[in-house]
């Protein structure tokens, strides 16, 4: 009698990702020990590769044919002249002498009145008071002209960005095909660090306001396009169907239903565009954009902390004013908020609104006339400036902080630099290029699959082609170290906020304020504490990138089902066990997304840190703007930054997709 044997299934368990990553790192370290210092592709500060020289020759050839080539005569030159004229008109209006006049058409008195009146119209009395005080601060700091130059460039860039951004966003909201077509372009525009926009544009538009404005509008346009499309798509289908059933055409439906119901979202997009434009305008000072950014750059290059602090404070004030005004405008255009406001307002107040608007308009026109007619109302009086006192105070605080906290700051700097940055940088820059490329592609394959490994391989090959492999690895080391610190801070604070509603209410306003400030501003206080060094750039990058990572992690922790948390607690788990065994594992996608965003923000800021001693690609870009013979090398450095950003973004995005 035969007995049938039942097949036995054996589960083959694949090695965990962590084991694979550790094995790859171990192979890397062994390879570094065996081949240290070989094939590192190091390049001296003044050395050029054939690619860099070719880019220099291309720049010279374009410069020689700028006034004879038809493409420049009838396209690029016309765009440059139109934008230069537009910016010049705005400057003549509020900041620079207008023609034969030694002062602008509207002096400080009129500008303050207009800012206050417009803020009251779109917001409320508190916002108007904030705007009036904020604009007065520009003059009191002795930076009225510089502030108005920055404002003029911001207005010019935002106006052009909105002129094509809102229609494109409406089109994308109405058409799935258009939305699919522009989404990768917008992703690419928002992934690239701000530095990267500058060098290619100077190739076609020279340095100056035109290139600065074009770079700013390219960087600032994606938010309004995305949010406009989102607003159009968010209109309830029932409202559209009801309008269509009444015989309305597509144009009437758009004009009467979809646009009015998405106004608040569009205005929120305008807010984000203004914030992005202000951040970019300050960085565009590297290509000779006038304004506060130029003051900050000159001060950073000479390590003049006091002057940098004074100008940075003005940038922060402008960012806060513009943010509050546009946020108030978004609330006013919100139908629910507007209806609540109308219900809360008394009948007498509602009746007084129109006379007050008329009276305020007349008073503003009178102030503008005074500023046009009288010198005292046109040119901010220099004898009331407190800018030098602020700069001296900042210098005094800097000296005190450096003397008092030298032991602490030096210890922290040395621990991070010697214990973390130097070993990792030595591993990246001391290993042969083929070993590092193989390790990164292997890690991308383990973490994100072929979707991550293929872009990583392409980016590695192109990085070798730029001739800046060694500088790229130095920048990558600083970026990854800063990202580790960002995630450590993000997990600690994000878990705290996600588990504690009161902590979220206290901390979130500071995170919002941190995201409003332009990147340059973060360098100033840390330059005062740590002097010019790679560590200064890393700390500034951590503070710049931490808010977005903390918010994402906090939202991920909060989204974990309360039932699951209660079940863990009921089973006897401690707080630490609930966090480490339940909430963090169930928030892996949020953690991966926070890593992605942290990397992109850090990469942008570490490059800006080239102004305060970070070196590597950031220094190459800055040197390319200031030294003509290094233009090609600076342009190649910008390409290398893009490649690093794309590679890191693809790896983390693919890893996040695997966590779903």
C-alpha positions as CSV (number, residue, x, y, z in Angstrom):
1,X,0.0,0.0,0.0
2,X,1.5,3.2,-1.1
3,X,1.0,6.4,0.9
4,X,0.6,9.6,-1.1
5,X,3.2,12.2,0.1
6,X,2.0,15.7,0.4
7,X,4.3,18.3,-1.0
8,X,6.0,20.4,1.6
9,X,6.2,24.2,0.8
10,X,9.3,25.9,2.1
11,X,9.1,29.7,2.5
12,X,12.3,31.3,1.2
13,X,12.9,34.5,3.1
14,X,14.7,37.2,1.4
15,X,17.3,39.1,3.3
16,X,16.0,42.3,4.9
17,X,16.9,45.6,3.3
18,X,18.9,46.6,6.4
19,X,21.1,43.5,6.0
20,X,21.6,44.3,2.3
21,X,22.5,47.9,3.0
22,X,25.0,46.9,5.7
23,X,26.6,44.4,3.3
24,X,27.0,47.1,0.6
25,X,28.5,49.5,3.1
26,X,30.9,46.9,4.3
27,X,32.1,46.2,0.7
28,X,32.5,49.9,0.2
29,X,34.7,50.3,3.3
30,X,36.8,47.4,2.2
31,X,37.2,48.9,-1.2
32,X,38.1,52.2,0.3
33,X,40.8,50.6,2.4
34,X,42.2,48.8,-0.7
35,X,42.0,51.6,-3.3
36,X,42.1,54.8,-1.2
37,X,43.2,57.8,-3.1
38,X,43.0,56.2,-6.6
39,X,40.9,57.4,-9.4
40,X,39.3,60.1,-7.3
41,X,39.0,62.6,-10.2
42,X,40.2,65.5,-8.0
43,X,40.4,68.9,-9.7
44,X,42.2,72.0,-8.5
45,X,40.3,75.3,-7.9
46,X,41.6,76.9,-11.0
47,X,41.9,73.8,-13.2
48,X,39.5,73.4,-16.1
49,X,38.4,70.3,-18.1
50,X,37.7,70.3,-21.8
51,X,34.0,70.6,-21.0
52,X,34.6,73.7,-18.9
53,X,36.8,75.3,-21.6
54,X,34.1,74.5,-24.2
55,X,31.5,76.2,-22.1
56,X,33.8,79.2,-21.8
57,X,34.2,79.3,-25.5
58,X,30.4,79.0,-26.0
59,X,29.9,81.9,-23.7
60,X,32.4,84.0,-25.6
61,X,30.8,83.0,-28.9
62,X,27.4,83.9,-27.7
63,X,28.6,87.2,-26.4
64,X,30.3,88.0,-29.7
65,X,27.1,87.2,-31.7
66,X,24.6,88.7,-29.3
67,X,24.0,91.8,-31.4
68,X,24.2,90.0,-34.8
69,X,22.6,86.6,-34.4
70,X,18.8,86.7,-35.4
71,X,17.8,84.5,-32.5
72,X,19.3,87.0,-30.0
73,X,18.2,90.1,-32.0
74,X,14.6,89.1,-32.3
75,X,14.0,86.9,-29.3
76,X,16.4,86.9,-26.3
77,X,17.4,90.6,-26.6
78,X,13.8,91.6,-27.0
79,X,12.7,89.7,-23.9
80,X,15.7,91.1,-21.9
81,X,14.8,94.7,-23.0
82,X,11.1,94.3,-22.2
83,X,11.8,92.9,-18.8
84,X,14.5,95.4,-18.1
85,X,12.1,98.2,-19.1
86,X,9.4,96.8,-16.9
87,X,11.6,96.5,-13.9
88,X,13.0,100.0,-14.6
89,X,9.5,101.4,-14.6
90,X,8.8,99.9,-11.2
91,X,12.1,101.1,-9.8
92,X,11.4,104.7,-11.2
93,X,8.0,104.5,-9.5
94,X,9.2,103.6,-6.0
95,X,13.0,103.2,-5.6
96,X,15.3,104.9,-8.2
97,X,15.5,108.4,-9.6
98,X,12.9,108.9,-12.3
99,X,14.3,110.7,-15.4
100,X,15.4,114.2,-14.4
101,X,13.9,113.8,-10.9
102,X,16.6,113.0,-8.3
103,X,14.0,110.9,-6.5
104,X,11.4,108.3,-7.6
105,X,7.9,109.3,-8.6
106,X,6.3,108.0,-5.4
107,X,8.4,108.6,-2.3
108,X,8.4,106.8,1.0
109,X,5.4,108.6,2.4
110,X,3.2,107.6,-0.5
111,X,4.5,104.0,-0.6
112,X,3.8,103.5,3.1
113,X,0.3,104.9,2.6
114,X,-0.4,102.7,-0.4
115,X,0.9,99.6,1.5
116,X,-1.2,100.4,4.5
117,X,-4.4,101.1,2.5
118,X,-4.1,98.0,0.2
119,X,-3.4,95.8,3.3
120,X,-6.6,97.1,4.9
121,X,-8.6,96.6,1.8
122,X,-7.7,93.0,1.3
123,X,-7.2,92.2,5.0
124,X,-8.1,94.1,8.2
125,X,-6.9,96.8,10.4
126,X,-4.3,94.6,12.2
127,X,-2.7,93.6,8.9
128,X,-2.7,97.2,7.7
129,X,-0.9,98.3,10.9
130,X,1.6,95.5,10.4
131,X,2.2,96.6,6.8
132,X,2.6,100.3,7.7
133,X,5.1,99.6,10.6
134,X,7.0,97.1,8.4
135,X,7.5,99.5,5.6
136,X,8.6,102.3,8.0
137,X,11.1,99.8,9.4
138,X,12.8,99.7,6.0
139,X,13.5,103.4,6.2
140,X,14.5,103.4,9.8
141,X,17.0,100.7,9.1
142,X,18.6,102.9,6.4
143,X,17.6,100.4,3.7
144,X,14.7,102.1,2.0
145,X,16.1,102.1,-1.5
146,X,17.4,98.5,-1.3
147,X,14.1,97.3,0.1
148,X,12.1,99.0,-2.7
149,X,14.5,97.6,-5.3
150,X,13.8,94.1,-3.9
151,X,10.1,94.8,-3.8
152,X,10.2,96.1,-7.4
153,X,11.9,92.9,-8.6
154,X,9.5,90.7,-6.7
155,X,6.4,92.5,-8.1
156,X,7.8,92.2,-11.6
157,X,8.5,88.5,-11.3
158,X,5.2,87.7,-9.6
159,X,3.2,89.7,-12.2
160,X,4.7,87.8,-15.1
161,X,4.5,84.5,-13.2
162,X,0.8,85.1,-12.5
163,X,0.1,86.3,-16.1
164,X,0.9,82.9,-17.5
165,X,0.7,80.7,-14.4
166,X,-3.0,81.2,-13.6
167,X,-4.2,80.6,-17.2
168,X,-2.0,77.5,-17.4
169,X,-3.3,76.3,-14.0
170,X,-6.9,76.7,-15.2
171,X,-6.1,74.8,-18.3
172,X,-4.4,72.0,-16.3
173,X,-7.4,71.9,-14.0
174,X,-9.8,71.5,-16.9
175,X,-7.7,69.0,-19.0
176,X,-6.2,65.7,-17.7
177,X,-3.9,65.6,-20.6
178,X,-2.4,69.0,-19.9
179,X,-2.1,68.2,-16.2
180,X,-0.1,65.0,-17.0
181,X,2.1,66.9,-19.4
182,X,3.1,69.8,-17.1
183,X,3.3,67.8,-13.8
184,X,6.8,66.4,-14.6
185,X,8.0,69.8,-15.7
186,X,6.8,71.4,-12.5
187,X,8.3,68.6,-10.4
188,X,11.7,69.3,-12.1
189,X,11.4,73.0,-11.6
190,X,10.7,72.6,-7.9
191,X,13.4,69.9,-7.4
192,X,16.2,72.0,-8.8
193,X,18.1,74.1,-6.2
194,X,17.7,77.9,-6.6
195,X,21.3,78.4,-7.6
196,X,20.9,76.3,-10.7
197,X,18.6,78.8,-12.5
198,X,21.1,81.5,-12.5
199,X,24.1,80.4,-14.6
200,X,22.2,79.2,-17.8
201,X,20.1,82.4,-17.8
202,X,23.1,84.6,-17.8
203,X,24.3,82.8,-20.9
204,X,21.3,84.2,-22.8
205,X,20.2,87.3,-20.9
206,X,23.5,88.6,-19.3
207,X,23.7,89.5,-15.7
208,X,21.3,92.1,-14.3
209,X,17.6,92.6,-13.5
210,X,16.3,90.7,-16.6
211,X,18.1,87.4,-15.7
212,X,17.2,87.9,-12.1
213,X,13.5,88.4,-12.9
214,X,13.3,85.5,-15.3
215,X,15.0,83.2,-12.8
216,X,12.7,84.3,-10.1
217,X,9.5,83.8,-12.1
218,X,10.6,80.3,-13.3
219,X,11.2,79.4,-9.6
220,X,8.1,81.0,-8.3
221,X,5.5,80.0,-11.0
222,X,4.9,76.3,-10.0
223,X,3.0,76.9,-6.8
224,X,0.3,79.1,-8.4
225,X,0.0,76.7,-11.4
226,X,-0.4,73.7,-9.1
227,X,-2.8,75.4,-6.7
228,X,-4.9,76.9,-9.4
229,X,-5.3,73.5,-11.1
230,X,-6.1,72.0,-7.7
231,X,-8.7,74.7,-7.0
232,X,-10.4,74.1,-10.4
233,X,-10.5,70.3,-9.8
234,X,-11.8,70.7,-6.3
235,X,-15.1,72.4,-7.4
236,X,-17.9,70.0,-6.5
237,X,-19.1,68.1,-9.6
238,X,-22.7,68.7,-8.5
239,X,-22.3,72.4,-8.9
240,X,-20.9,72.0,-12.4
241,X,-23.6,69.5,-13.4
242,X,-26.3,71.9,-12.1
243,X,-24.9,74.8,-14.1
244,X,-24.6,72.7,-17.2
245,X,-28.2,71.4,-16.9
246,X,-29.3,75.0,-17.0
247,X,-27.8,75.4,-20.4
248,X,-24.5,77.2,-19.5
249,X,-21.6,76.8,-21.9
250,X,-18.1,75.6,-20.7
251,X,-16.9,79.2,-20.7
252,X,-19.9,80.4,-18.6
253,X,-19.4,77.5,-16.2
254,X,-15.8,78.4,-15.8
255,X,-16.4,82.1,-15.3
256,X,-19.5,81.8,-13.2
257,X,-18.9,78.7,-11.1
258,X,-15.4,77.2,-11.2
259,X,-13.3,80.3,-10.9
260,X,-15.4,82.0,-8.2
261,X,-15.4,78.8,-6.1
262,X,-11.7,78.3,-6.4
263,X,-10.6,81.9,-5.7
264,X,-9.4,81.2,-2.2
265,X,-7.1,78.4,-3.5
266,X,-5.8,80.6,-6.3
267,X,-5.0,83.4,-3.8
268,X,-3.2,80.9,-1.6
269,X,-1.1,80.0,-4.7
270,X,-0.4,83.7,-5.2
271,X,0.8,83.8,-1.6
272,X,3.2,80.9,-2.2
273,X,4.4,82.4,-5.4
274,X,5.2,85.7,-3.7
275,X,7.2,83.9,-0.9
276,X,9.1,81.9,-3.5
277,X,9.8,85.0,-5.5
278,X,11.1,86.9,-2.5
279,X,13.4,84.1,-1.6
280,X,14.8,83.8,-5.2
281,X,15.2,87.6,-5.6
282,X,17.6,87.7,-2.7
283,X,19.7,84.9,-4.1
284,X,19.6,86.4,-7.6
285,X,21.8,89.2,-6.2
286,X,24.6,86.8,-7.3
287,X,23.9,87.8,-10.9
288,X,23.8,91.6,-10.1
289,X,20.1,91.9,-9.1
290,X,19.7,95.1,-7.0
291,X,18.2,95.1,-3.6
292,X,18.7,93.6,-0.1
293,X,20.2,90.4,-1.4
294,X,23.3,92.3,-2.8
295,X,23.8,93.9,0.6
296,X,23.6,90.5,2.3
297,X,26.0,88.9,-0.1
298,X,28.6,91.6,0.2
299,X,28.4,91.4,4.0
300,X,28.7,87.6,4.0
301,X,31.7,87.7,1.7
302,X,33.5,90.2,4.1
303,X,32.1,88.4,7.2
304,X,30.4,91.6,8.3
305,X,27.8,90.0,10.5
306,X,26.2,93.4,11.6
307,X,25.4,94.6,8.1
308,X,24.2,91.2,7.1
309,X,22.0,91.0,10.1
310,X,20.5,94.4,9.4
311,X,19.7,93.6,5.8
312,X,18.5,90.1,6.7
313,X,16.1,91.6,9.3
314,X,14.7,93.8,6.5
315,X,14.2,90.7,4.3
316,X,12.4,88.9,7.2
317,X,10.1,91.9,7.8
318,X,9.2,92.1,4.1
319,X,8.5,88.3,4.0
320,X,6.3,88.5,7.1
321,X,4.4,91.6,5.7
322,X,3.8,90.0,2.3
323,X,2.8,86.7,3.8
324,X,0.3,88.2,6.3
325,X,-1.3,90.4,3.6
326,X,-1.8,87.6,1.1
327,X,-2.9,85.2,3.8
328,X,-5.5,87.7,4.9
329,X,-6.6,88.1,1.3
330,X,-7.0,84.4,1.0
331,X,-9.2,84.4,4.1
332,X,-11.3,87.2,2.8
333,X,-11.9,85.4,-0.5
334,X,-12.9,82.2,1.4
335,X,-16.7,82.0,1.1
336,X,-17.2,80.5,4.6
337,X,-14.9,83.1,6.2
338,X,-16.5,85.9,4.3
339,X,-20.0,84.8,5.3
340,X,-19.0,84.5,8.9
341,X,-17.5,87.9,8.8
342,X,-20.7,89.4,7.3
343,X,-22.8,87.7,10.0
344,X,-20.4,89.0,12.7
345,X,-20.3,92.5,11.5
346,X,-22.9,94.9,12.7
347,X,-25.1,96.7,10.2
348,X,-23.6,100.1,11.1
349,X,-20.1,98.7,10.4
350,X,-21.2,97.3,7.1
351,X,-22.7,100.6,6.1
352,X,-19.5,102.5,7.1
353,X,-17.3,100.2,4.9
354,X,-17.9,102.0,1.6
355,X,-17.4,105.6,3.0
356,X,-14.2,104.4,4.8
357,X,-12.9,102.9,1.6
358,X,-13.5,106.1,-0.3
359,X,-12.0,108.2,2.5
360,X,-9.0,106.0,2.8
361,X,-8.4,106.1,-1.0
362,X,-8.6,109.9,-0.9
363,X,-6.1,110.1,2.0
364,X,-3.8,107.7,0.2
365,X,-3.8,109.9,-2.9
366,X,-3.0,112.9,-0.8
367,X,0.0,111.1,0.7
368,X,1.1,110.1,-2.8
369,X,0.9,113.8,-3.9
370,X,2.9,114.9,-0.9
371,X,5.6,112.3,-1.7
372,X,5.7,113.5,-5.3
373,X,5.9,117.2,-4.5
374,X,8.0,117.5,-1.3
375,X,11.5,116.2,-0.8
376,X,10.9,115.3,2.9
377,X,8.1,112.9,1.8
378,X,10.0,111.5,-1.1
379,X,13.4,110.7,0.4
380,X,13.5,108.9,3.7
381,X,15.3,111.2,6.2
382,X,18.8,109.8,6.9
383,X,19.1,111.3,10.4
384,X,16.4,109.0,11.8
385,X,18.1,105.8,10.6
386,X,18.9,103.2,13.3
387,X,20.5,100.8,10.8
388,X,24.1,101.4,12.0
389,X,23.0,101.0,15.6
390,X,21.4,97.7,14.7
391,X,24.6,96.6,12.9
392,X,26.8,97.6,15.8
393,X,24.5,95.8,18.3
394,X,24.6,92.7,16.2
395,X,28.4,92.9,16.0
396,X,28.5,93.3,19.8
397,X,26.2,90.4,20.4
398,X,28.3,88.3,17.9
399,X,31.5,89.1,19.8
400,X,29.9,88.3,23.1
401,X,28.4,85.0,21.8
402,X,31.6,83.9,20.3
403,X,33.5,84.7,23.5
404,X,30.9,83.3,25.9
405,X,29.9,80.2,24.1
406,X,33.2,79.5,22.3
407,X,33.7,76.3,24.3
408,X,30.2,74.9,23.5
409,X,30.1,76.0,19.9
410,X,33.6,74.8,19.2
411,X,32.9,71.4,20.8
412,X,29.7,70.9,18.9
413,X,31.4,71.9,15.6
414,X,34.4,69.7,16.2
415,X,32.2,66.7,17.3
416,X,30.1,66.9,14.1
417,X,33.0,67.8,11.8
418,X,35.6,65.3,13.1
419,X,33.2,62.6,14.2
420,X,30.7,62.6,11.3
421,X,31.5,64.9,8.4
422,X,35.2,64.2,7.9
423,X,35.0,60.4,8.0
424,X,32.0,60.4,5.6
425,X,33.6,63.0,3.3
426,X,36.9,61.0,3.3
427,X,34.9,57.8,2.4
428,X,33.2,59.6,-0.6
429,X,36.1,61.6,-1.9
430,X,38.9,59.1,-1.1
431,X,37.2,56.2,-2.8
432,X,37.6,55.5,-6.6
433,X,34.8,57.1,-8.5
434,X,33.7,53.7,-9.9
435,X,33.4,52.2,-6.4
436,X,31.3,55.1,-5.2
437,X,29.1,55.0,-8.3
438,X,28.6,51.3,-7.9
439,X,27.7,51.6,-4.2
440,X,25.2,54.4,-4.8
441,X,23.5,52.4,-7.7
442,X,23.4,49.3,-5.5
443,X,21.9,51.2,-2.6
444,X,19.3,52.8,-5.0
445,X,18.4,49.3,-6.2
446,X,17.9,48.0,-2.7
447,X,15.9,51.0,-1.4
448,X,13.9,51.9,-4.5
449,X,14.2,49.2,-7.1
450,X,15.1,49.7,-10.8
451,X,13.0,52.9,-10.8
452,X,15.7,54.4,-8.5
453,X,18.8,52.5,-9.7
454,X,18.5,53.5,-13.4
455,X,18.3,57.3,-12.8
456,X,21.1,56.9,-10.2
457,X,23.3,55.2,-12.7
458,X,22.7,57.9,-15.4
459,X,23.3,60.7,-12.9
460,X,26.6,59.1,-11.7
461,X,27.8,58.8,-15.3
462,X,26.9,62.4,-16.0
463,X,28.6,63.6,-12.8
464,X,31.8,62.1,-14.0
465,X,31.3,63.9,-17.3
466,X,31.0,67.3,-15.6
467,X,34.6,67.0,-14.4
468,X,33.5,67.9,-10.9
469,X,33.2,64.5,-9.3
470,X,35.3,65.3,-6.3
471,X,33.5,68.5,-5.5
472,X,30.2,66.7,-6.1
473,X,31.1,64.1,-3.5
474,X,32.1,66.8,-1.0
475,X,28.7,68.5,-1.5
476,X,27.0,65.1,-1.2
477,X,28.7,64.4,2.1
478,X,27.6,67.7,3.6
479,X,24.1,67.1,2.2
480,X,23.7,63.6,3.7
481,X,25.2,64.6,7.1
482,X,22.8,67.6,7.3
483,X,19.9,65.3,6.3
484,X,20.7,62.9,9.1
485,X,20.6,65.7,11.6
486,X,17.4,67.0,10.0
487,X,15.7,63.6,10.4
488,X,16.9,63.2,13.9
489,X,15.4,66.6,14.8
490,X,12.3,65.9,12.7
491,X,11.6,62.6,14.5
492,X,12.0,64.0,18.0
493,X,9.9,67.2,17.4
494,X,7.5,65.6,14.9
495,X,6.6,62.7,17.3
496,X,6.1,65.2,20.1
497,X,3.8,67.4,18.0
498,X,2.0,64.4,16.6
499,X,1.2,63.0,20.1
500,X,0.5,66.3,21.8
501,X,-2.0,68.8,20.4
502,X,-0.8,71.5,22.7
503,X,2.8,71.1,21.5
504,X,1.6,71.3,17.9
505,X,-0.3,74.6,18.6
506,X,2.9,76.0,20.2
507,X,5.5,74.8,17.8
508,X,3.7,75.1,14.4
509,X,3.7,78.9,14.2
510,X,7.5,78.9,14.6
511,X,7.7,76.3,11.8
512,X,5.5,78.4,9.6
513,X,7.6,81.5,10.3
514,X,10.8,79.5,9.6
515,X,9.4,78.5,6.1
516,X,8.6,82.1,5.3
517,X,12.2,83.4,5.7
518,X,14.5,83.3,2.6
519,X,17.5,81.0,2.6
520,X,20.1,83.7,3.0
521,X,18.7,84.8,6.3
522,X,19.6,81.5,8.0
523,X,23.3,82.0,7.3
524,X,23.7,85.2,9.4
525,X,23.1,84.0,13.0
526,X,25.1,80.8,12.5
527,X,28.0,82.8,10.9
528,X,28.0,84.8,14.1
529,X,28.1,81.7,16.3
530,X,30.4,79.4,14.3
531,X,32.3,81.7,12.0
532,X,32.9,80.7,8.3
533,X,33.1,76.9,7.9
534,X,31.4,73.9,6.4
535,X,29.7,73.3,9.7
536,X,28.1,76.8,9.5
537,X,26.5,75.9,6.2
538,X,25.4,72.5,7.6
539,X,23.7,74.0,10.7
540,X,22.0,76.6,8.6
541,X,20.8,73.9,6.2
542,X,19.4,71.9,9.2
543,X,17.4,74.8,10.5
544,X,16.2,75.7,7.0
545,X,15.1,72.1,6.2
546,X,13.8,71.0,9.6
547,X,10.3,72.7,9.5
548,X,9.1,70.8,6.5
549,X,10.4,67.5,7.8
550,X,8.9,68.1,11.2
551,X,5.5,68.9,9.8
552,X,5.4,65.8,7.6
553,X,6.4,63.5,10.4
554,X,3.9,65.1,12.8
555,X,1.1,64.6,10.3
556,X,2.2,61.0,9.8
557,X,2.2,60.3,13.5
558,X,-1.2,61.9,13.9
559,X,-2.6,59.9,11.0
560,X,-2.0,56.6,12.8
561,X,-5.3,55.1,13.9
562,X,-6.2,56.0,17.5
563,X,-7.7,52.6,17.9
564,X,-4.3,51.0,17.1
565,X,-2.5,53.2,19.6
566,X,-5.2,52.4,22.3
567,X,-4.8,48.7,21.6
568,X,-1.0,49.0,22.1
569,X,-1.5,50.9,25.4
570,X,-4.1,48.4,26.6
571,X,-1.6,45.5,25.9
572,X,0.8,47.1,28.4
573,X,3.1,48.9,26.0
574,X,5.0,51.8,27.4
575,X,5.1,55.2,25.7
576,X,8.5,54.4,24.1
577,X,7.3,51.0,22.9
578,X,4.1,52.5,21.4
579,X,6.2,55.1,19.5
580,X,8.9,52.7,18.3
581,X,6.8,49.6,17.7
582,X,3.6,51.1,16.4
583,X,3.5,54.8,15.4
584,X,6.9,55.1,13.7
585,X,6.6,51.8,11.7
586,X,3.1,52.8,10.6
587,X,4.4,56.2,9.6
588,X,7.2,54.9,7.3
589,X,5.8,56.6,4.2
590,X,5.7,59.9,6.0
591,X,9.3,59.4,7.2
592,X,10.5,58.6,3.7
593,X,8.6,61.6,2.3
594,X,10.2,63.8,5.0
595,X,13.6,62.5,4.0
596,X,12.9,63.3,0.4
597,X,11.9,66.9,1.2
598,X,14.7,67.3,3.7
599,X,17.3,66.3,1.2
600,X,16.0,68.7,-1.4
601,X,15.9,71.6,1.1
602,X,19.3,70.7,2.5
603,X,20.9,70.5,-0.9
604,X,19.7,73.9,-1.8
605,X,21.0,75.4,1.5
606,X,24.3,73.6,1.5
607,X,25.1,75.1,-1.8
608,X,24.1,78.6,-0.6
609,X,26.5,77.9,2.2
610,X,29.3,78.2,-0.3
611,X,29.3,81.9,0.6
612,X,30.4,81.1,4.1
613,X,33.1,78.5,3.6
614,X,31.2,75.4,2.6
615,X,33.3,75.2,-0.6
616,X,32.7,72.5,-3.3
617,X,30.0,73.0,-5.8
618,X,28.6,76.1,-4.1
619,X,32.0,77.8,-4.3
620,X,32.3,76.8,-8.0
621,X,29.0,78.4,-8.9
622,X,29.8,81.6,-7.1
623,X,33.3,81.7,-8.6
624,X,31.8,81.2,-12.0
625,X,29.7,84.4,-11.6
626,X,32.6,86.5,-10.3
627,X,35.5,85.2,-12.5
628,X,34.9,85.1,-16.3
629,X,37.6,82.4,-16.9
630,X,35.7,80.1,-14.4
631,X,32.2,80.6,-16.0
632,X,32.2,77.2,-17.7
633,X,33.2,75.5,-14.4
634,X,30.5,77.3,-12.6
635,X,27.9,76.3,-15.2
636,X,29.1,72.7,-14.9
637,X,28.8,72.9,-11.1
638,X,25.1,74.0,-11.6
639,X,24.6,70.9,-13.8
640,X,26.2,68.8,-11.1
641,X,23.8,70.2,-8.5
642,X,20.9,69.3,-10.7
643,X,22.1,65.8,-11.1
644,X,22.6,65.3,-7.3
645,X,19.1,66.7,-6.7
646,X,17.5,64.5,-9.4
647,X,19.3,61.4,-8.1
648,X,18.4,61.9,-4.5
649,X,14.8,62.8,-5.3
650,X,14.3,59.7,-7.5
651,X,15.8,57.4,-4.9
652,X,13.7,58.8,-2.0
653,X,10.6,59.0,-4.2
654,X,10.9,55.4,-5.3
655,X,11.6,54.3,-1.7
656,X,8.5,56.2,-0.6
657,X,6.4,54.4,-3.3
658,X,7.6,51.1,-1.9
659,X,6.2,52.0,1.6
660,X,2.7,52.4,0.4
